[in-house]
Amino acid sequence: MRLARDCHPPGKGESMFLDTDGLVRCGKSARGTFCGRYAGKRRGPYVYVIPGGGYAMMVAALLGIALAVPAQGFDHRAVPAPADRGDYPIVIATPSAIATRVWVPVPVPYQEAVQLPEVAWFQTGRDETTTVAVRGPRVGYQTIFYDVLCNLAAGGVITGQLVPSLADDSGRPEQAPPMQVSAWVADDIGRLIPRVTLREGGRTHVTPPPDLELQFSSPARQTWASTSRCGPLVVHFWCTFWSDQDVAEWQLFVVHSDPTSPAMQVTASSLQVEFGEPPVVDDAVPLGIGAPFYNAESDRWSFDLIGGGPVDIGNAQGLPIIRGALLCTDSSKRWWHNLLSADRAIRARVDRLLSRGTGAPVAGNVWDGEWLAFRASVPAGTRDRDEIDARIATLRGPMLEAQDLFAQRGRGLFKFTGSTGDQPDFGASKGAELTLGDLRAGLTWHYHSGQALRPMHYREASGAPVRKADHPQWWTWSQTTHFNQGVSPDRLGKPYPEPLFNTHGYSGTDDQHASSNDLASCAAAFDWPAHRMLVDDEIRVAEANTRFQSGVSGAARAIGRRMLCDANRWILTGRESVWTGLVLEHAKLAFHDAFVPFEGFRLLGPPFRDARVMVDPETGVPVDTIVLWQEGLGLNGLVAGWAAHRYRERIGLDTYPNVELLRRQIVGMATTFARYFVQGPDGWQTWGNVRWTSAFPEPSVLEGTDDVPGLRRDRITVQSGWFPWTAAGLYYLARADHGIELPGEVAETLRGIADEWDAEVAPTASLELREWMAVVQR
């Protein structure tokens, strides 16, 4: 396929089309075959584009238009495994078939990054060439991004490391060249700001010209942010200009929140996004977004975020994060002027624009000992590549064809509150693809995290986030305003009782099953300001959680899971209010409301009764039951908080009195657990459910191997599926450098359990199993 010799830019009433002889032409040819889903469906001189397939790629290269084609990813054989990289833990690659020179954000562990200067060297592993690297945004105490200037070949993969100076002492960049915004980007900034149009209920809402705020600036980049109201919706937008680059990267996040209206939902018949420059929309195929279309009369580009029929968006729900790029050209001329230029310098610039059309370059790092609250990552195993290949294939499959905008995501928790506990996302570390530096995770994880869709995005009339300090009478339950007005008198402008309303299907995360390991991993490893906003939204609803009111703290599993989330949120933000108001408040709850110090059993009466308790086989009456796997999840969260505390000590932050409560409770729970583990006929064992009689169970109760009605149920051994849920925190206490003094017999028991795991399970354990137990700081 090629341009026809007599091809010219489309004039009024004309369109570019693919002719039957395989040439791209312009005009009104009756025999031509228009390229695109909108052909014949819209009035006006639009440019039509095939939204997928081989022709689409060809037309994209000719016209420089963003297509709804997902990046094809990398052959894993081209990406060195962590063990093969030696001293070069960073990998950078491009999915593009066109060579390019581009800035790439590389995630660097906080403790490593603070040892580097603001401007450092990126030294490649293959030929020892070096290039400049500039410090970028900081993500709490977890990540500092370094923007590396790369020359990437078509489909290129490079490895390297950041160094403060060159080994031969030939110097280092004392400072990077000053930020130079490209002339093609700067000639009309207004063309880079989206105009969002919502049509609902016979009304049309349009975002006003926004106030742009400079969010981050360095010699490598400028990131600008804006918040605009579009009727009942709030539109968050970020745009990054890279030094001397003609591509501007953008993100868009839309939420429904309007405290001035009693409406609990908005029914959007359409939601259209319009730019003045040609846009690339990443992940457009799985999001069901058609190719952008061009209006020659307005000289602007549009795509429909919602366009196939009415969509109900409930109160505080969001839409998926939309990310892409703007292929900026000379705004004094029509967009195709430079694309058809024969000038070599201009053609080189156009090639760099086109290289972005099939996806942004991605970077990976190896995070050994530096990952989230436990400050530990998963050690590489001999068969991990095969397992990760299978994981990636599972995630890639749905990305190759159109999905519903609100489809269930592959790594996200299930849509509904009552089922969010059914996902394997409650382990200590999680995120092995990222901690091992597999680049393909960068092409899939951001799409497959579903937290953006949950109803936790509360906004004021101005569009600013709702904060607990401004609404002391506002309380939440499973991320939403508490259903009882007696508990939450402040309804944020909504009626009571709440009327029935429709949503796009996502509810809040259950307080008993809170987990955001997937979101935490995305925020730590990808330079997406929208991910960081999601973490902030989670914090705001957590600060208003009714579980902080006396007597309603919840089950052990609930405290543990929430505490793990909150420890990660502190790592990702570095805010002391999160440490004292969430992590240490949960430590206080665990000590005062939930457990007896140094004994570890439930305090609120005998152990809590729920659907998992046993019943007396003779009377049918529920009996007092200690549920060991629940207590294990509670301990898991407590030691996550303790591991984060130890990290705070290493980086010189303050210690608070409630940390002592945390230490004492960990000792108490470990002591109780040691009483409930015995050496059975085939190794260490306990039971998921045991009748509570005293702090010291009879050994005969625990030593058998069969369930006994009303006495014991669900045997747990090192080999069983319940073991990681029950023992991940115990494994931490047996192996990590935690500084907690345990009673001698307790420490001996925990070491014995850990030794059995290491000898019998760990060598052949799946990656998922080892993710649970990856809590040891090496």
N, C-alpha and C positions, 0 to 999 in steps of 0.2 A: 504494500500500500504506500502511496506517495502523493504529494500535492500535485494537482494538475498544473501543467506548464502555464496556463492562463489564469491560475487561481488568484483571486484578489480578496481583500477583506470584505466581509458581508456588508452590503449597503442596506438602505432602508427597505424593508419588506423582503430581504433575502436572509437565507440561513446557510451555514456550512452543512454539507451533507456528504455521505459516502455514495458515490455514483456506482452504477452497476458494473463498470469496468475496473473498479477497485481504486479509483482516484478520488481524492478529497476535493470537492468543488464548492463554489458559492453560487447562490442564485435561487431560482424558483423552478429548477428542472423538474419536469413532470415524470421523467424516467429515473430520476435519482431515488435512492432509498434513504430516507431520513434516519439519522443515527440517534435513537434515544427513546426513552419511555414516554417523553412528553410530546412526541411528534403527533401533530394533528389534534392535540388536546388543549393547546394554549394558543391564545392569540398573540400576535406581535412577532417581531424579528428576533427569535431566540436562537441560540446555538444549541443544537441537540447533541447529546453524547450517549453512546452505548454505555450502560452502567456496569458492564461486566464482560468477560470473555476476551479472546485474543484481539479482536478488532478494537476493543476499548483501549487496550494498551497501546496500540499503534496510533489511534486517534489522539490519545493523551500526549504521546511524544511529539505529535505534529502541532497540536493546538495548545499544549501547556495547560490543559484543564485538569482539575482534580477529579479522579474517578472513584467510584465506590468499589475499589478493589483492595482487599486486605493484603498486607505484606506477607510474602510467602514464607518468611522465616529463614532459618539457617540449617544447613546440613550439620548435624551435631559433630560429625567427624572433622569439620573445619574449625571447631571451637575447642581449644585445649581444655582438658579437664583440670580441676585445681591441682591435682598431684603432678600434672605435666607442665605446670607453668613456672615452677621454680620460684624465683624471686619476683615474678611478674604476675601479680594477682588480678590485675585489671584487664578486661577484654572489652574492646570497642569494635562495633561492626555496623555495616549498612546493608539493608535489604535491597538497595537500589541497584539497577543494572547500569547506572551512569556514575562515573567517578566524580568525586566532589571534594571540596575543601569546606569544612564546616566545624562549628563549635559543638562539642558534645558534653553534656553534664555527666560527671562521673561521681557516684556516691562513695564517700570516704568515711570510715569510722571516725567518730568525733575525737577520740583520744589520739589517733594517728594524725588527723588533720590539724589539730591545734599545735602540733610540733612543726608544721610546715609554714613557710612565709606566705604572705598574701599572693605573691606571684612565684610560682615554682616551675620546675621542669617536668614534663612527661617524657620518660625515657622508655623507648620501645624495646621489647625483648628480642626482636629478630636481628636488627642490624645496629642497635645502640644509637639510632638517631633520636633527636630530642626535639620537643616543641614546647611552646608556652602553655602553662596551666594557671588559671586565675580563680581565686577563691570565690565561690558562689553562695547561695543561700544556706543558712544553718537550719537544721531540723532538731531543735532541742539539744539534748546531749547524746543523740544517736548518730546523726549524719551531718557532715558538711560537704556540700557539693563543690567539686572543682571543675570549671569549664575548660576543657582541653581543645585546643585548635588542632584538627586532624586533617590530613590528606588521605582520603579513603578511596581505594580503587573500587571498581564495580564489584559489588558483593564482597568487599574487602573486610578482613578480620585482622586486627592487630592486638598484641598484648603489650603490657608495659607496667610501669610503676611511677609514682610521683616521688621526686627527689628534690631536696632543697637547693642542691648545687651539683655541678658536673664533677664526675670522678677525676677528670684530668685537670680540674681547677682552672678551666678556661673561662670561668665566669658564670654568672647566672643573670636572668633578667631582673634587674633591680626594680623595674616597673614595666608593666606591659604598655604598649602604645595606648594613648587615650582612646576612649570609646568614640568610634566614628560611625554614626548612624548613616546607613546607605542612602544615597540621594534618591533612589527609587522607593525607599521606605518613607523618607522624610518629606517628599515633595507634596504629599497631601495626607496628613495623618488622619483626617476625617474618614478616609476610605478604608481605614483599618478598624474602625469602630462599628460593631454590628447594629443594625436596626432590626429589632424584633417586633413582630406583629402577631398579636393574639386575637383570634375571632372566637367569641363564645356568647351564647344566648342572644344572638342578633347584635352584639356590640363588638366594636373593633378597638383594641388598645395598641398603642405604639410606644416604644421606649423613647423618652426624650433624649436630646443630646446629653451624654453623661459627663460628670466631672471625673477626670482621670487623676488617679493618685499614683505617684511614683513609689512602688513597693520595694524595689531593690535596684541598686545600681552598682556597676563595677566596670573596669576597663573592657570586660567582655560582653556585657549585656546591660539592658535596662528592661525591667518588668513593670508594666503599668496595670492598674486594677481599677475597676469601676463597679458600682452597684446601682441598678436602675429598677424602678418599678414599672411593670407592664400590666396595669389593672390589678387583678388579684395575685399576679405572679411577681416574683423578684428575680431579676437577671443578674448573675455575677459573671464578670468577664475579666480575663487576664490576657495581656499581650506582651510578648517578649521580643525586643529588637536586639539582634546580635551585631556586634561590631563588624562593619564592612560586609554584612550579609544582606542579600535581597529577600530572604525568606523571613517572615515574621511568624512566630509560633503563638497560637492562641488556645484558650480553654473557655468553655461556656458551661455554666451550671445554673439551672432554672429550678426554683422551688415555688410552691403555692403556700403563701402565708399572708393573710390580710386581716389584722385585728380590727379594722374599721367596719368589717362586714360580718354578719352572723352566719354567712354561708359556710358550710363545712366541706364543700367541694366546688370545683370549677369544672365545667364540661367544655373542653377545648375542641372546637371543630377544626381548627388549624392553628399551627404555630410556625411562622416562617422567619428565617434568619437571612439577612441581606448584608453583603459586604460590597465595598467598592473595588476590591482587588479579587482576582480568581482564588477561590478557597479550595484547599484540600480538607476533606473530612475523614479523619482516621476511623477505622472500624465501621465504616459506613455500611458495608454489606450486612454484618450481623445486627446492626442497629436498625436495619430496614430503611436507611436514608438513601434516597435517589441521588443521582448525579446533580451537582449544581447546574443551574441554567442561567444563561446570560441574556439580559435585556439590552439590546443595542440602543434603544431610545434613551434609557436612563443611564447606560454604561455602568450597570451594577449587576452583581451576581447573587443568586438566591438559592436556598434549598429549604425543603419542608422538614422540620423536625417532627411535626405532627401534621399529617395531610391526608391520611387514608380513611378518615372517619372520626367521629367524636371519641374523645378520651377523657375519662373521669380521673381527676387528680384530687385526692383527699387533702384535708388540712395538714400542713407541715410536711407533706410528701415532696419528694424531688423527682426530677427526671435524671436519666443517666448523664454522667459527665461527658460532654462532647469536646473533642480535642482535634486540632488540625493545624494548618499553616496557611498563610496568605502568600501567594507568589507575586510579589510586588514588581511592577514595571513602571515605566515613565508615564506618570499620570497626565502629562500634557498632551499625550497622544492616545489613541485607542490601544487597548491591551495587546492586540495582535501585532502592532507596529514592530516592536523589538523581537517578537518571536519569529518574524519573517526576515529579520535583518541578515545581511551577508557579512557584516562587520565581525571579524574574528573575536574581538574583545567582548562585544555584545553577545555573540554566540556562546562564549565561555560562561557568561553570566546566566544566560538562558539555560544552559545545560545544568548549572547548579540549581536553578529553579525546578527543572524537570526531575532532577534526582530526588527531590522531596515528594514527588507525586505518589510514589509507591511506599512511603513510610519514612519516619524519622530514624536516624541512627540511634542505636541503643548501646548501653554500657552495663557491664556486670563487674562485680567485685567479689572477693572471697572474704567472708566475714568471721573467720574463726575467732571465737571468744569475744565477739563484739555485738551480739545480736539481741536487741530489745531487753526486756526486764531481767532475764536470767543472765544476760551478758555472755551467752554461749550459743554456738551454732552446731550444726550436725556434722560430725566427722565424715569425711568421704569414705564410701565403701566400694568394694570391687564391683558390685552389681548395680550401683546407684544409677548409672547412665541408662541402663535398660528400663529401670522403673520410672525415671524421669521422662524418658522417651514416651512411655505409655501414658504418663500424666499429660504431657504436652499434646500428644495426639488426641486425647480425650477433650482437651480444651480447644484445640485447633479446629476440630470437626465442626462445631456449631458456628465458627467464625467464617466459614467458607460459603455460607448461603444466608439469605435474609431470615432474620428472626423477628419476633415481636419486640417492640421497643422496651417492653417490660418483662421479657422472658426471664425465667429462672436462670441464674448465673451459675457457672460450673463450680466456682470456689466460694460463692456467697452462701450465707445461711439461708435456709428455706424461707419462703415469703411470709409465712404466717407465724404470729407470736408463739402459739402453742407448739410449733414444730421447729423452732429455731435451735432447740437443743439436740436435734437429730443429726447434726453435721459433725464430722470428726475435726472440730476446730478448737478443742479445749485443752490441747496439750501445752507443754511448757514453752516450747520454742516455735515450732511450725514455720513453714517458709523455706524448706530445704532447697527448692529450686533457686531461690534468691541467695541464700547463705552460701551455696556452692557456686554461685556466679554463672548460672545457666542463662545465656542471653535470651533464649526463647521465652523465658518467663516475662521479659520486658515487652514481648509482643502479644501476650495473652492475659496476664494477671489484671491489668487495669480494666479490661473489659469485663472480666469475670467476677469482680468484686461488686456486690449489690448494695452496699450500705448507703449509697447516694439516694436510693429510692425510698428509704424508710422515713416515717413521719416524725422526724426529730429536728426539722429545720424551721424553728420558730423565728419570725421576724417582726420588728416594729413597723409602724406605718411608713417610716422613713426607709425601710429596707434593712436597717441595722439589726444585728442579732439580738434576740431577747436574752437578757441576763438576769440571773437569780437575784442579784443585789438590787435590781430595779423592780423586782416583783417578789417581795418576801412571802406573799401568800399564795404563790404558785408552786404546786408540787406535781411531780410526774410519777408515772407507774409504767414500766416497760416502755420508756421513752416518750410516752404521750401524756398530756395533761390528765391528772388522776380523774377517774370516772365519777368520784363522789365530791359534790360541792362542799360537803362538810370537811373534807380533807384538803381540797384545793379551792378556796373561795375565789381566787383569781383565775378566771377562765380564759384570759388573753383575748377578750372580745367575743368569745363564742357562747352560745346559749347553754342553759342547763334546764332540764336534762338534755343531753346531746340527741339531736334527731338522727334517724337512720340516714346514712349518706353513702355514696359510692366512692370507690377508690380504684387505683390501677393495680391493686392486689398486694402491695407490700405493707405489712404492719410493723410495729416496733419490735425490737429484740426483747425477748422474755427476760425479766429480771432474774429469774432462776437459772437462766442459761446464757447469761451475757457473755459475748465473745466478740472480739474484733481483731483477732490475730491477723486475719487477712488484710484488713484495712491498715493495721499498724505496719505490716510488711510493705504494703504499697507506699505509704507515706515515707517509710525509711529509705526505700530503694529507688523511687522514681521522683523526678523533680516536677511534681504536679502541685501547684498551689491549691487546686481544688481538693486534693486528698487532704492537705493540711487543714482546709476549712471543714471537711467532714469530721476530722478529729476534734476540732474546736466545737462543732455542733454536738458531738457525743458528750464532751465534757460539760457543756451547758445544761443538757437534760440530766446528766448524772449528778450535778451539783444540786439539782432540785428534786432528787429522788426521795420519795417518801420513806424509803428504807432507812434513812438517817434519823427518822423519828423513833423515839424509844419504843421497843417491844415489837417492831415489825421488820427486823433486819433480814429475816428469811432463813432458809435452810443453809447448812454448811456448804453445799455445792454452790449456792447463790453467792455467799460471801466470797468464797474462793475465786469463782469466775469473775466477779466484779472487781476483786482486788487485782487479779492478773491484768484485766483491762486497764485499770487505773494506773498500775505501775508502768505499763506500756505508754499510757497517755502522758505520764510525767516525763518519761524518757524522750518522747517525741515533741514535747513543748518546752521542757525545762522550767515550767512555771511552779514556783513555790506554793501557790494557792492550790494547785492540783496535788502536790505532795502532802500538804497539811490537811486540806479539805476533803480529799478523796481517799488517798492511800492510808494515811494515818487515822482517819476517821473510821475506815473499815477495820483497821487494827484494833481500835478501841471497841468497836462493836463486837468483834470476835472475842475480845477478852471479857467484856462486861455483860453483854447480852446473850452470847451464844454458848460459851464453854466455861467449865469450872477450871480455874488455873491449876496446872500441874496434874490434873486427872484427865481432862480432855473430853469427857462425855457431855451430852447436851445438858444445859442448865435449865431451860424453860420447862419445868416439870421433869419427867424422865426424858429420854431421847424423843425427838419429834416424831409424831406419828404422821405418816402420809400413805400413799397408795402402796408403798413398798414394805410396810410392816407385816409381820407374820401374825397369825391368829392361833389361839389355843385350839388344838384339834378336838378337844372334848367339849368345850363351851362355845367355840366359834367367836370368842371375844378377842379383839386385838390385844397383843402383848407388847410390853415395852421392848423396842428393837433398836439396836445400834446398827446403822447402815454404814459399813466400813468404806465402801467406795465413795459415798458422799463425803465422809470425813476426809478421805484422801484428796478429793477435789478442793475441800476447804484448806487443807494443809498446802496444797499446790499453790494456791493464791497467796497464802501467808509467806511461804518461802520466796515467792516472786517479789513480794514487798521487801523481804529481808535482803535478797540479792541486789535489788535496786538501792537499798540503804548502804550496802557494802560498796557499791559503785559510787555513791555519793561521797563516802569516806575517802575513796581513792582520788577523787577529783577535788577534794577540799571543801565540800559544802557542809552546811550546818546539820547538827544532829538535834532531834527533838525528843521530849520525854516519852511520847507514845511509842517510840521505837522499843523502849524497854518492855512495854506491854506486849509488843509483837514477839520479842525474843522469848519472854516467859511463856506465852501461849504456844509457840512452836515447841518448846521443851515439853510442855504438858501434853500436847497432842502426840508427839513422838513417844513419850512414855506410855501412853495408853495404847498406841499402835503396837509397841513392843510386847505388851501383855496379850495382844490378840493374834500375834504370829507365833506359830509353833512349828517344829520340825516334824512333818508328817512322814508317811511311808515313802514318799518320793520327793522330798525336799520341803522347803518352807511353804506354809499355807496359812490362809485365814478364810473368813467367810464374808460374803457380801452382806448378809443379814444374820445377826446373832441376838438371841434373847438376852435382854439386859437384866442382870441380877445384881451385880456389884462392880466395883472398879477392877476386881480381880476375877475374871471368868475361870470356871473350872477347866483344867486342861482337857478333861475327857470331852467337854463340849466341842473343843476345837480340833481334836486329834482324828476324829473319824473322817471317812471319805464320802459318806452318803448324807443327803438332806434328811433332816429329822423335823417333821412338822412341828411348828411352834417353838423350835429350839435353835435351828441353824438352817441356812439356805444359801445356795450359790457359792460353791467352793471356789476360792481364788488361790491359784498357784502362780509361780513365776511364768509358767507357760500359758496361762489363761488370758482371755481377752480383757477381763476386768483389771488385770494387774497394773497396766500403765495408769489407769484412772485412779487406782488406789495408792500406788507406790512411787509416782514420779517425785513427789516432795520428799519421800523417805530416801530415795536414791540421791537426791541433792544433799541431804544431811549426811549420807554415808560417804560421799565422794568429793564434794565441793570444799573449797577453802572458805568456810562460812564464819568461822570464829565463834560459834555457839558451843558452849560446854554442855555436853549431854551426860547423864548418868552412865557409868561404865557399862552396866549390863544392857542398857538401851543402845549405846553406840556399838556394842559387840553384835547385838541382834541385827541392827541395820546393816552393818558390814557383811554379815553372813548372807542376808537377802541380796545385797548388791553383788556379792561374789558369785552367787548362783546365777543371777541374771547375766553377768559378764561372761561366765563360762558356758552357759547352756543356751542362751537366747541371742545375746548381742552379735556373735559372729555371723549368724545367718538371718538375723531379724530384718524385716522389711524397713524401708526408709521411713514409712509412716510410724512404725513402732519406735524406731530410734529417735524420731522427732519428739515423741513424748518424753523420752529420758535424756534429752540433750540439755542437761542443766548443770553440767560440770564445767567450771571455769578452768581452762587449760593454760 
